[in-house]
Amino acid sequence: MHCPPHPTDPPGFDSGIAQVLHLRRRTLIFSAVPPRTSPCTALTLNRSVVDVINFRRSGMLSSALTSFPRPTAVGERRCYGMSSAVPGSPSPPSCASTPSSTSVRVGSPGGSGGPLSTSPGGGGWAGVGAGACGGSGYTVPSGCGATIAPDIHMQKAVLEQLLERSLSEGDFWYVVVAEWLEHLKKYLGIASTRKYYQKRVTTLPGPIVTRRDFAHTVDVVHEDAWRMLIQWYGLAEGHKPMRLVVYRYARGPEIEHNLNTFKLMLTTSPPEDFHNVRFSKMEKLGHIECRLRQLYAVPVHKETRLWARVEPDNEWRPLVARDKCVGRALDMDSDFTRPVIALEIQDDDHMWSRPPEGISDSFFAPGDLNISDASPGLPQSYPVGPLYENSIFDDITTVWEGDIHDQIDNLGKSFVERLHSNFAVFVQRARDYVSDREAHLRERERQINARESVTERLAFRLEEKEKRLAEELGACEDKIKEYERRRLELEKDMADRREETERLLKEQREQLEMEARCLETRREHFNEEIKRMTELHVIQEGRVKLDIGGNHFTTSLLTLTKESESMLSAMFSGRHPLKTEADGSYFIDRDGTHFRYILNYLRDGCIKEGTLPSSDTVLRELLTEAEYYQLSGLADILGSLLSKQDTVKSDGES
């Protein structure tokens, strides 16, 4: 059966809709169909709506529990509140090839409710769960107004092809418990690759089970097979669909079991301001950009674009094709890659002036605005494609619980009626307000006149006061002259006293500085004494006995751990357990003949001239011991001494 030419003009469909809906409701249903949806999908949607409404009219379906299906064509998404299809998505060629995937829950006072799905073929209902009609099991009795699932031969013919589907990038697969699927295959007579399930089957498997406690094995079925199974068997109570997507890795297409964690941030954000969000590698860049705009509350009128780098040490690259999946845009081939995606917001002058750190404005050519066929070396300035509000895993459905257009009309009518009824009251209140304002202005005029008369009397009084003030001003000037003369005398006296005071202060300051130098010298001596006593106390508390090849030495932990990179420091740092001898000493299997020179080097921090033997043999043995204990400083000193002796010998022989 082929679809009518356009979803808004099916010849036999208008009359059917008119029987159950007003004209506005019919228009509202058709407006829910995306503009790029095929006529077949639109007709399937509206037929499903009519079936649900008819079922509600029969009194068997509660309006509060009814949800109308929305076509789920491949690639269909929602962009900022309106439905649209991703460009390039194929549309089903006929009505029969587009099954509805929406499940409707029904319930009644006498039952627990079960899954209910629409059939795309002609408005029938199949797979009602227990409780919808008061029965048990999952098969719907004929008295419920729904058709029973096809016989096992028809199911086998349909499912054999669907269960053999191969993995293809972008396809969706659903998780099913392996035991339930093997039960179904056994019942329908479909060959299975699993050999462990040997149970003899005589009944249907019941509603679909997607998870089970302690279940170790699950299978996946293609989306088309899942839709058939949902229509025929429904979903068990307490279970929900588990949807996975196929991604093409370098080794081939596989089901994506792990979502990648993306680090989302702004190009101007500090390093600590970011969000870790998990996305599928098949997620559209337009949805990731929409999510970033929501996280950072970017205004709708602001233009944005994305930058990304797969690893922190990689270079930034622009992401301009919003309808492209992020895995293909970033060449991702692992579930554990953690890419960084930054959002750049256009400034108020409509310029891209805030790219990521390390990207200059010259990275883009001037005037390169929305060029779809730009050269490979010239990235686009503006992203191409819409923003996607919903993820690829979102199931977008619409719930129609009332006639929205009628409600809007009623609100408009009530608003106009209230406006007319209140207009006369508004005019009367305006007139009263004008009268009150006029009376208030007249009263203010009277008050201003009274204040003018008071102001004239005050002006006369002010003139009298000015005369008295002039006389007082002359007397004050005479006093000022007298005070100025006395001030000069006091300043001269204060200058003499200041000079004397400064001389005394200078003498006292010199004396205090001399005493301070003496105290500083004494404090330095005292600090050195405290330091020596502290080291002595540490040495006394951390005594260590060593048995070096039978030679016994006594030293301290402070001496042994002076060189942090040495083997002795690592042994006695406390990080490694050491075994002690019966006398409490630590045995080291080395020659102890020259170990005292090593201890003296660790105690003093250097080798004083003349303290080492001059024999080449002894120095080389001591160098071997220094290299074994990883004392790089001592090894360098011994190496330089041996080099000098070799030089002297060579000079003497020449």
Summary of the structure (lengths in Angstrom):
residues: 654
radius of gyration: 46.8
end to end distance: 111.5
largest distance: 130.5
contacts: 1763
relative contact order: 0.05
helix: 44%
strand: 14%
